[in-house]
Each structure stands twice: as structure tokens, then as C-alpha cells.
């Protein structure tokens, strides 16, 4: 039973961004861009994983490949 249980710790292969930096407010330029541009709506022909990648890329949020 315990062999199939996940490990109690997580070992990251890449450095994770600083939490406090990630929680900072967006720069005013980014806030203005959010008001000017819209994210694609539900009519886009894309699976959920690719849509999520698109959204974080539009927000300039770094994502590591698995």
C-alpha cells in the first residue's frame, strides 16, 4: 500500500521564481495592455492545456517544459 503512495516532498529540476516577486502588482504598462487586448474566447479551437500555455505566455509568465 505504501509503495504506490507519492513521496512527501517535491524535488524541482529547475529553479522556481521567487514567491514575493510573483505576487507583486503588475506594472502599469501591463495593466493598460490587459485593458486594451482581450484573451481568446471559448470559440478558439484549442485544448485546455494549450489554451493555458497561451494565456500565461500572453502575461509573460515563465513556464518550464515538463
C-alpha positions as CSV (number, residue, x, y, z in Angstrom):
1,X,0.0,0.0,0.0
2,X,2.8,2.5,0.8
3,X,4.8,1.7,-2.3
4,X,2.2,3.4,-4.5
5,X,1.9,6.4,-2.3
6,X,3.6,9.7,-3.6
7,X,6.7,11.0,-1.9
8,X,6.0,13.6,0.9
9,X,8.5,16.0,-0.7
10,X,8.8,17.5,-4.2
11,X,12.2,17.9,-5.9
12,X,12.3,20.6,-8.6
13,X,14.6,20.2,-11.5
14,X,14.6,23.9,-12.3
15,X,14.7,27.0,-10.0
16,X,11.3,28.3,-9.1
17,X,10.6,32.0,-9.3
18,X,10.6,34.0,-6.0
19,X,7.2,33.9,-4.5
20,X,7.2,37.5,-3.4
21,X,8.3,38.7,-6.9
22,X,5.4,36.7,-8.4
23,X,2.9,38.3,-6.0
24,X,3.9,41.8,-6.9
25,X,1.4,44.1,-8.7
26,X,1.6,44.2,-12.4
27,X,3.4,47.2,-13.9
28,X,1.1,50.0,-15.1
29,X,2.0,49.2,-18.7
30,X,0.8,45.6,-18.2
31,X,-2.4,46.8,-16.6
32,X,-3.0,49.0,-19.6
33,X,-2.3,46.1,-22.0
34,X,-4.9,44.0,-20.2
35,X,-7.5,46.7,-20.8
36,X,-6.5,47.1,-24.5
37,X,-6.2,43.4,-25.5
38,X,-8.6,40.6,-24.9
39,X,-7.8,36.9,-24.3
40,X,-9.2,34.5,-26.9
41,X,-12.7,33.3,-26.0
42,X,-14.3,29.9,-25.9
43,X,-14.7,29.8,-29.7
44,X,-10.9,29.2,-30.1
45,X,-10.2,25.6,-31.4
46,X,-7.6,24.7,-28.8
47,X,-7.4,22.1,-26.0
48,X,-7.3,23.3,-22.4
49,X,-3.5,22.7,-21.8
50,X,-2.6,24.7,-24.9
51,X,-5.0,27.5,-24.0
52,X,-3.5,27.7,-20.6
53,X,0.0,28.0,-22.1
54,X,-1.3,30.7,-24.4
55,X,-2.7,32.7,-21.5
56,X,0.4,32.6,-19.4
57,X,2.6,33.4,-22.4
58,X,0.4,36.5,-23.0
59,X,1.0,37.5,-19.4
60,X,4.8,36.9,-19.8
61,X,4.7,34.3,-17.0
62,X,7.6,31.8,-17.4
63,X,6.7,28.2,-17.7
64,X,9.1,25.2,-17.7
65,X,8.6,22.3,-20.0
66,X,7.8,19.0,-18.2
